[in-house]
Amino acid sequence: MDEAHCISEWGHEFRPEYRQLNRLRTSFPNLPIAAFTASATRQVRHDILKQLQMRDPDCYIASFHRKNLSYVVHECEARTQMELLSRALRHYAGESVIVYSPTIRRVEETVEYLEESGIAAVPYHAKMDAPMRRQNQERWMSDEVRVLVGTIAFGLGINKPAVRAVIHLSVPQSIEQYYQEAGRAGRDGRPADCVLLWQKRDYILLEYFINKISDDAERERAAGRKRVISRFADSHGCRQRQICLHFGETPPWEKCGNCDNCGAKPEWLGKKGLRVATPAVEVFPSTFRSLPPAEKQPSLGSALPEVDAELMAYLREWRRNMAREKKVSTFIIMPDSTLGELCRRHPVYFAELRQVPGIGEKRAETYGNEILQVLKNFRDGARATPMMAKDDAPAEGTLRLLNEGHSLEEIARIRVRQISNVVCTVERLIESGRVKLDPKWISPDAQPLIEAACLAQGIERLKDIKDAVPPYVSFEDIRLVVAHLRAENRVRAKSA
């Protein structure tokens, strides 16, 4: 069984139904049982053995120290968190990133903010229809969209090697959860970053989730996990060491040299001169680099040749189209590290192509001629199609669809968005004067009621307006009418 920590009451995802797995020993006494998990403490490991009634088992425990991961934990304020996120994502431009948000509402708000900032992103959460979730996951897996913003619902069974960063926008519920989610970065062995941008108010949300647990014992265990992750967030000690110690591993070193508390911080946080790396990895690479073989690692001060960004984009577009044609993930076609080597070596002949690390006999036979043709096309002037031409920024795309006569519900379906997010975009378009309010967008007879409430209550607090109108008038109705009134006020102020 996989995700074996779920069988233990001490595990961070304890599920009582998993206790019934001990029937396997009764029903099949002579068959071997194997259990696997990537996030079990010593106590959880002992509980797994006990629950599955394993007899004299062989235990294999790998190190919890992942040398290629750099951990950065940064406390921020609500008004600066989104700005830091957008700066971070521009730093990782062209790379695959997972952003974890604590709630469904925050997921949608984050996606809308990013796209209004010119950063394409797709949402993933439990309230989305299954086909929409699957479509967004496939778009991210195929590199059509590089940034996926999700709740903890995203991740089970996901194994995309070339994820360069996992960014959390809230303190997770436990060290185990954080290690599991952050560990989806850098599975290709190349440097990757695990960033936690947290706020003091995150602890209020954790308390809310803890108080919803009905079982007293489980609620107390959840409170204990909260205390541990809180110490981790506030700590000034080595992050890698804290993680190892939590899982029962005692490293022979005090500092990893590859986390914020050991001096390694990203440039996008506004710090200078703080980039620190171990000989095995480069922390927060600003350009695409691939690690050399272990026996040929350069000295700390040396650098690998930089990759031609335009050629990399062109090769990625070819890979994306090939993955779509074959209905597989892009890394199955070719990992980023191999594309990077193609960019550095620029093979012209088949014999040269076969010398590129990562190509191998099978890839050379399957894709060799196409790769050489793609490289020739690039030398002849071909370039990748700009991504924004395929996926408009939300305001422009929504405006275009409005002008074509689509309803708000149709736009939500076309743009794979929640209706509330489409309304937010239309609200901004109305307030900026780029579009006029269409009565068809709001509930029948709602506009005069909302306008009367605005005269009495003002237009600053939407909740006050909602309390003054009939229940059938929605917040979406109010947002659109208030945007219309603000636009009219601005016009009157200019003409006065």
C-alpha positions as CSV (number, residue, x, y, z in Angstrom):
1,M,0.0,0.0,0.0
2,D,1.1,3.6,-0.7
3,E,0.6,6.6,1.4
4,A,0.9,4.3,4.4
5,H,1.1,7.1,6.9
6,C,-2.7,7.4,6.6
7,I,-3.0,4.2,8.6
8,S,-1.5,5.7,11.7
9,E,-3.4,8.0,14.1
10,W,-0.1,9.9,14.4
11,G,0.1,10.5,10.7
12,H,-0.8,13.9,9.2
13,E,-3.5,12.4,7.0
14,F,-5.0,9.8,9.4
15,R,-8.0,8.0,7.9
16,P,-9.8,5.6,10.2
17,E,-10.9,3.4,7.2
18,Y,-7.2,2.5,6.7
19,R,-7.3,0.7,10.1
20,Q,-9.3,-2.0,8.3
21,L,-6.2,-2.9,6.2
22,N,-5.1,-5.1,9.1
23,R,-7.7,-7.6,7.8
24,L,-5.2,-8.4,5.0
25,R,-3.1,-10.3,7.5
26,T,-6.1,-12.3,8.7
27,S,-7.4,-13.0,5.2
28,F,-3.9,-13.7,3.6
29,P,-1.7,-14.8,6.4
30,N,1.1,-16.1,4.2
31,L,1.3,-13.3,1.6
32,P,3.9,-10.6,2.0
33,I,2.7,-7.1,2.7
34,A,4.6,-3.9,1.7
35,A,3.9,-0.4,2.8
36,F,5.3,2.8,1.4
37,T,5.3,6.5,2.4
38,A,7.5,9.5,2.0
39,S,6.5,11.3,5.2
40,A,6.4,9.1,8.3
41,T,8.1,10.0,11.6
42,R,9.6,7.3,13.7
43,Q,6.4,7.0,15.8
44,V,4.3,6.7,12.6
45,R,6.6,4.0,11.2
46,H,6.2,1.9,14.4
47,D,2.4,2.3,14.3
48,I,2.3,1.2,10.6
49,L,4.2,-2.0,11.5
50,K,1.8,-2.6,14.4
51,Q,-1.4,-2.0,12.5
52,L,-0.4,-4.2,9.5
53,Q,0.8,-6.9,11.9
54,M,4.1,-7.2,10.1
55,R,6.4,-10.0,11.3
56,D,10.1,-9.3,11.4
57,P,9.8,-6.8,8.5
58,D,12.7,-5.4,6.5
59,C,12.6,-1.6,6.8
60,Y,14.2,0.7,4.2
61,I,14.5,4.4,5.2
62,A,16.0,6.8,2.8
63,S,17.5,10.1,4.0
64,F,15.0,13.0,4.4
65,H,17.8,15.4,3.3
66,R,17.2,16.4,-0.4
67,K,20.3,18.3,-1.3
68,N,18.9,19.9,-4.5
69,L,16.0,21.6,-2.6
70,S,16.4,25.1,-1.1
71,Y,14.0,26.0,1.6
72,V,13.0,29.6,2.1
73,V,10.5,30.7,4.8
74,H,9.5,34.4,4.7
75,E,6.9,36.2,6.9
76,C,5.0,38.9,5.0
77,E,2.0,41.1,5.2
78,A,-1.3,40.6,3.3
79,R,-0.6,43.6,1.1
80,T,2.8,42.4,0.1
81,Q,2.3,38.7,-0.3
82,M,0.8,38.8,-3.8
83,E,3.5,41.2,-5.0
84,L,6.2,38.8,-3.7
85,L,4.4,35.9,-5.4
86,S,4.3,37.7,-8.8
87,R,8.0,38.7,-8.4
88,A,8.9,35.1,-7.6
89,L,7.0,33.7,-10.6
90,R,8.7,36.2,-12.9
91,H,12.0,34.9,-11.5
92,Y,10.9,31.3,-12.5
93,A,9.5,32.5,-15.9
94,G,9.4,29.6,-18.3
95,E,9.6,27.0,-15.5
96,S,6.9,24.8,-14.0
97,V,5.7,26.0,-10.6
98,I,3.1,24.8,-8.1
99,V,1.4,27.4,-5.8
100,Y,-0.5,26.1,-2.8
101,S,-3.3,28.3,-1.4
102,P,-5.1,27.5,1.9
103,T,-8.7,27.9,0.6
104,I,-10.7,27.6,-2.6
105,R,-11.5,31.3,-2.5
106,R,-7.8,32.1,-2.2
107,V,-7.0,29.9,-5.2
108,E,-9.4,31.7,-7.4
109,E,-8.3,35.1,-6.2
110,T,-4.7,34.2,-6.8
111,V,-5.2,33.0,-10.3
112,E,-7.1,36.1,-11.2
113,Y,-4.5,38.4,-9.6
114,L,-1.7,36.6,-11.5
115,E,-3.4,36.7,-14.9
116,E,-4.2,40.4,-14.4
117,S,-0.5,40.8,-13.8
118,G,0.3,39.0,-17.1
119,I,1.2,35.6,-15.6
120,A,-0.8,32.7,-17.0
121,A,-2.1,30.3,-14.3
122,V,-4.7,27.6,-13.9
123,P,-6.7,26.8,-10.7
124,Y,-7.2,23.4,-9.1
125,H,-9.6,22.7,-6.2
126,A,-12.3,20.3,-5.0
127,K,-15.3,22.4,-6.0
128,M,-14.3,22.5,-9.7
129,D,-16.0,20.0,-12.0
130,A,-13.9,16.9,-12.5
131,P,-13.4,17.5,-16.3
132,M,-12.3,21.1,-15.6
133,R,-9.8,19.8,-12.9
134,R,-8.5,17.2,-15.4
135,Q,-8.2,19.8,-18.2
136,N,-6.2,22.2,-16.0
137,Q,-4.0,19.4,-14.7
138,E,-3.3,18.3,-18.3
139,R,-2.5,21.9,-19.4
140,W,0.0,22.2,-16.6
141,M,1.5,18.7,-17.1
142,S,2.0,19.4,-20.8
143,D,3.6,22.8,-20.1
144,E,0.9,24.7,-21.9
145,V,0.5,26.7,-18.7
146,R,3.5,26.8,-16.3
147,V,1.8,27.9,-13.1
148,L,-0.8,25.8,-11.2
149,V,-2.5,27.3,-8.2
150,G,-4.2,24.7,-6.0
151,T,-5.4,23.6,-2.6
152,I,-4.1,20.5,-1.0
153,A,-6.5,18.6,-3.3
154,F,-3.8,18.8,-5.9
155,G,-0.8,16.5,-5.9
156,L,-1.9,12.9,-5.4
157,G,-0.3,10.8,-8.1
158,I,1.4,13.8,-9.7
159,N,5.0,13.1,-10.7
160,K,6.3,15.9,-12.9
161,P,10.1,15.9,-12.6
162,A,10.9,19.4,-13.8
163,V,9.0,21.5,-11.2
164,R,11.4,24.3,-10.3
165,A,9.5,25.7,-7.3
166,V,6.7,24.9,-4.9
167,I,5.3,28.1,-3.2
168,H,3.0,27.9,-0.2
169,L,0.9,31.0,0.6
170,S,0.0,29.8,4.1
171,V,1.5,27.8,6.9
172,P,0.6,24.1,6.2
173,Q,-1.1,22.0,8.9
174,S,2.0,20.0,9.7
175,I,5.7,19.5,8.9
176,E,4.7,16.2,7.2
177,Q,2.3,18.0,4.9
178,Y,4.8,20.7,4.0
179,Y,7.5,18.1,3.3
180,Q,5.2,16.1,1.1
181,E,3.9,19.1,-0.9
182,A,7.3,20.9,-1.1
183,G,8.9,17.6,-2.2
184,R,7.1,17.8,-5.5
185,A,9.8,20.2,-6.6
186,G,13.0,19.1,-8.1
187,R,12.3,15.4,-8.7
188,D,14.6,15.5,-11.7
189,G,17.5,16.1,-9.3
190,R,18.1,19.6,-10.5
191,P,18.0,22.6,-8.1
192,A,14.5,23.6,-7.0
193,D,13.1,25.9,-4.4
194,C,10.5,25.4,-1.7
195,V,9.1,28.8,-0.6
196,L,6.7,29.5,2.3
197,L,5.3,33.0,2.3
198,W,3.3,33.1,5.5
199,Q,1.4,35.6,7.6
200,K,0.6,35.7,11.3
201,R,-3.1,35.3,10.5
202,D,-2.4,31.8,9.1
203,Y,-2.5,30.5,12.6
204,I,-6.1,31.7,12.9
205,L,-7.0,29.6,9.9
206,L,-5.2,26.6,11.3
207,E,-7.1,27.0,14.6
208,Y,-10.3,27.1,12.6
209,F,-9.5,23.8,10.8
210,I,-8.5,22.2,14.1
211,N,-11.7,23.2,15.9
212,K,-13.7,21.5,13.1
213,I,-12.3,18.1,14.2
214,S,-14.9,16.3,16.2
215,D,-12.6,13.6,17.7
216,D,-10.9,14.9,20.9
217,A,-7.8,12.8,20.5
218,E,-7.3,13.7,16.8
219,R,-8.0,17.4,17.6
220,E,-5.2,17.3,20.2
221,R,-2.8,15.6,17.8
222,A,-3.6,18.3,15.2
223,A,-2.9,21.0,17.7
224,G,0.5,19.4,18.4
225,R,1.3,19.4,14.7
226,K,0.4,23.1,14.6
227,R,2.8,23.8,17.4
228,V,5.6,22.0,15.5
229,I,5.0,23.8,12.2
230,S,4.8,27.1,14.0
231,R,8.2,26.6,15.5
232,F,9.5,25.6,12.1
233,A,8.2,28.9,10.5
234,D,9.6,31.1,13.3
235,S,12.9,29.2,13.7
236,H,16.3,30.6,12.9
237,G,17.9,27.2,12.6
238,C,18.8,25.2,9.5
239,R,15.6,24.2,7.7
240,Q,17.0,21.0,6.3
241,R,18.2,19.9,9.7
242,Q,14.9,20.6,11.4
243,I,13.1,18.5,8.8
244,C,15.5,15.6,9.2
245,L,15.3,15.7,13.0
246,H,11.5,15.8,12.9
247,F,11.5,12.5,10.9
248,G,14.0,10.8,13.2
249,E,17.2,11.4,11.2
250,T,20.2,13.1,12.8
251,P,22.4,14.8,10.1
252,P,26.2,14.9,10.7
253,W,26.1,18.6,10.0
254,E,24.6,21.8,11.6
255,K,24.1,23.9,8.4
256,C,23.0,22.8,5.0
257,G,24.1,25.9,3.2
258,N,21.0,25.7,1.1
259,C,18.2,27.4,3.1
260,D,17.3,30.9,4.2
261,N,18.6,30.4,7.7
262,C,21.9,29.2,6.3
263,G,22.3,32.3,4.1
264,A,20.7,31.2,0.8
265,K,17.9,33.7,-0.1
266,P,16.4,34.5,-3.5
267,E,17.0,37.7,-5.3
268,W,13.3,38.4,-5.8
269,L,13.0,38.9,-2.0
270,G,15.0,42.2,-2.4
271,K,18.2,40.9,-0.8
272,K,21.5,41.2,-2.5
273,G,24.6,39.2,-2.1
274,L,22.8,36.3,-0.2
275,R,23.0,33.6,-2.8
276,V,24.8,30.7,-1.2
277,A,25.2,27.2,-2.7
278,T,26.7,23.9,-1.8
279,P,29.1,22.3,-4.4
280,A,26.3,20.0,-5.5
281,V,23.7,22.6,-6.5
282,E,23.2,26.2,-7.5
283,V,20.6,28.0,-5.4
284,F,17.9,30.0,-7.2
285,P,19.4,29.9,-10.7
286,S,18.5,32.9,-12.7
287,T,19.0,31.1,-16.0
288,F,18.3,27.5,-17.0
289,R,21.2,25.4,-15.9
290,S,21.6,21.6,-15.6
291,L,23.8,19.9,-13.1
292,P,26.9,18.3,-14.4
293,P,27.8,14.7,-13.6
294,A,28.9,14.3,-10.0
295,E,32.4,13.3,-10.9
296,K,32.8,16.5,-13.0
297,Q,31.2,19.1,-10.7
298,P,32.7,22.6,-11.2
299,S,34.2,24.7,-8.4
300,L,31.7,26.9,-6.6
301,G,32.7,30.0,-8.6
302,S,32.5,28.4,-12.1
303,A,29.4,28.6,-14.3
304,L,27.9,26.4,-17.0
305,P,27.2,27.9,-20.4
306,E,23.9,29.8,-20.5
307,V,21.0,28.5,-22.5
308,D,19.6,30.5,-25.5
309,A,16.2,31.4,-24.1
310,E,14.6,31.7,-27.6
311,L,15.8,28.2,-28.6
312,M,14.6,26.7,-25.3
313,A,11.2,28.2,-25.9
314,Y,11.1,26.9,-29.5
315,L,12.1,23.4,-28.3
316,R,9.6,23.4,-25.6
317,E,6.9,24.4,-28.1
318,W,7.9,21.4,-30.3
319,R,7.8,19.1,-27.2
320,R,4.4,20.4,-26.1
321,N,2.9,19.8,-29.5
322,M,4.5,16.3,-29.6
323,A,3.1,15.5,-26.2
324,R,-0.3,16.6,-27.2
325,E,-0.1,14.5,-30.4
326,K,1.0,11.4,-28.5
327,K,-1.3,12.1,-25.4
328,V,1.5,11.9,-22.9
329,S,3.2,14.3,-20.5
330,T,6.0,16.5,-21.8
331,F,8.7,15.0,-19.6
332,I,7.9,11.6,-21.2
333,I,8.9,13.1,-24.6
334,M,12.1,14.7,-23.2
335,P,13.0,16.3,-19.9
336,D,14.1,20.0,-19.6
337,S,17.7,18.9,-18.8
338,T,18.0,17.2,-22.2
339,L,16.4,20.2,-24.0
340,G,19.0,22.4,-22.2
341,E,21.9,20.2,-23.6
342,L,20.4,20.5,-27.1
343,C,20.5,24.2,-26.7
344,R,24.2,24.1,-25.6
345,R,25.4,21.7,-28.2
346,H,23.4,22.7,-31.3
347,P,23.8,19.3,-33.0
348,V,23.6,19.4,-36.8
349,Y,24.2,15.8,-37.7
350,F,22.7,12.6,-36.4
351,A,26.0,11.4,-35.0
352,E,26.3,14.6,-32.9
353,L,22.7,14.3,-31.7
354,R,23.4,10.8,-30.3
355,Q,26.2,12.3,-28.2
356,V,23.8,14.6,-26.3
357,P,23.2,13.5,-22.7
358,G,19.7,12.2,-22.3
359,I,19.0,11.4,-25.9
360,G,19.9,7.7,-25.9
361,E,19.2,5.2,-28.6
362,K,15.4,5.1,-28.3
363,R,14.9,8.9,-28.3
364,A,17.4,9.3,-31.2
365,E,15.5,6.7,-33.2
366,T,12.0,8.1,-32.3
367,Y,12.6,11.9,-32.4
368,G,16.1,12.3,-33.9
369,N,15.1,13.5,-37.4
370,E,12.5,15.8,-36.0
371,I,14.8,17.4,-33.5
372,L,17.5,18.1,-36.2
373,Q,14.8,19.7,-38.3
374,V,13.5,21.8,-35.4
375,L,17.1,23.0,-34.8
376,K,17.5,23.8,-38.5
377,N,14.2,25.7,-38.5
378,F,15.5,27.8,-35.6
379,R,18.7,28.6,-37.4
380,D,16.6,29.7,-40.4
381,G,14.7,32.1,-38.2
382,A,11.7,30.2,-36.8
383,R,10.6,31.1,-33.3
384,A,8.1,30.0,-30.7
385,T,4.6,31.4,-30.9
386,P,4.1,33.8,-28.0
387,M,2.0,32.1,-25.3
388,M,-0.2,35.2,-24.7
389,A,-1.4,34.9,-28.2
390,K,-2.9,31.5,-27.3
391,D,-4.2,32.5,-23.8
392,D,-5.3,36.2,-23.5
393,A,-4.9,38.1,-20.3
394,P,-8.3,37.7,-18.5
395,A,-9.5,41.3,-19.0
396,E,-8.7,41.3,-22.7
397,G,-10.1,37.8,-23.3
398,T,-13.3,38.5,-21.3
399,L,-13.8,41.9,-23.1
400,R,-13.4,40.1,-26.5
401,L,-16.0,37.5,-25.5
402,L,-18.4,40.2,-24.2
403,N,-18.1,42.0,-27.5
404,E,-18.9,38.8,-29.3
405,G,-22.2,38.6,-27.3
406,H,-21.4,35.8,-24.8
407,S,-23.2,35.7,-21.4
408,L,-21.1,35.7,-18.2
409,E,-22.0,32.0,-17.7
410,E,-20.7,31.2,-21.2
411,I,-17.5,33.2,-20.6
412,A,-16.9,31.3,-17.4
413,R,-17.3,28.0,-19.3
414,I,-15.1,29.1,-22.2
415,R,-12.3,30.5,-20.0
416,V,-12.6,27.6,-17.5
417,R,-13.2,29.9,-14.6
418,Q,-15.7,30.2,-11.8
419,I,-18.5,32.7,-12.5
420,S,-17.4,34.8,-9.5
421,N,-14.0,35.4,-11.1
422,V,-15.6,36.4,-14.4
423,V,-17.8,38.9,-12.5
424,C,-14.7,40.4,-10.8
425,T,-13.0,40.9,-14.2
426,V,-16.2,42.5,-15.7
427,E,-16.5,44.7,-12.6
428,R,-13.1,46.1,-13.3
429,L,-13.9,46.6,-16.9
430,I,-17.1,48.5,-16.0
431,E,-15.4,50.7,-13.4
432,S,-12.5,51.6,-15.8
433,G,-15.1,52.6,-18.4
434,R,-14.1,50.0,-21.0
435,V,-17.5,48.4,-21.0
436,K,-21.1,49.4,-20.1
437,L,-23.3,47.5,-17.6
438,D,-25.7,45.2,-19.4
439,P,-28.9,44.6,-17.4
440,K,-28.9,41.0,-18.6
441,W,-25.8,40.4,-16.4
442,I,-27.8,40.9,-13.2
443,S,-30.9,39.5,-11.6
444,P,-34.3,40.8,-12.9
445,D,-35.3,44.1,-11.2
446,A,-32.2,44.1,-9.0
447,Q,-30.5,47.2,-10.4
448,P,-33.0,49.8,-9.0
449,L,-33.0,48.0,-5.6
450,I,-29.2,48.1,-5.4
451,E,-29.0,51.7,-6.5
452,A,-31.6,52.7,-3.8
453,A,-29.5,50.8,-1.2
454,C,-26.4,52.5,-2.4
455,L,-28.0,55.9,-1.9
456,A,-28.8,55.0,1.7
457,Q,-25.8,53.0,2.7
458,G,-23.0,54.4,0.4
459,I,-20.9,52.3,-2.0
460,E,-18.0,51.4,0.2
461,R,-19.3,48.4,2.1
462,L,-20.9,45.7,0.0
463,K,-22.2,43.8,3.0
464,D,-24.2,46.8,4.1
465,I,-25.8,47.0,0.7
466,K,-26.5,43.2,0.7
467,D,-28.3,43.5,4.1
468,A,-30.5,46.3,2.6
469,V,-31.7,44.3,-0.5
470,P,-33.9,41.2,-0.9
471,P,-32.1,37.8,-0.5
472,Y,-32.3,37.0,-4.2
473,V,-30.0,39.9,-5.0
474,S,-26.5,38.4,-5.1
475,F,-23.1,39.8,-4.2
476,E,-22.2,39.5,-7.9
477,D,-25.3,41.7,-8.8
478,I,-24.1,44.3,-6.3
479,R,-20.5,44.3,-7.5
480,L,-21.6,45.0,-11.1
481,V,-24.0,47.8,-10.2
482,V,-21.6,49.4,-7.7
483,A,-18.9,49.4,-10.5
484,H,-21.4,51.1,-12.8
485,L,-22.1,53.8,-10.2
486,R,-18.4,54.4,-9.5
487,A,-17.8,54.8,-13.2
488,E,-20.6,57.3,-13.5
489,N,-19.3,59.2,-10.4
490,R,-15.8,59.4,-12.0
491,V,-17.3,60.8,-15.3
492,R,-19.3,63.4,-13.4
493,A,-16.2,64.4,-11.4
494,K,-14.2,65.0,-14.5
495,S,-16.9,67.1,-16.2
496,A,-17.5,69.2,-13.1
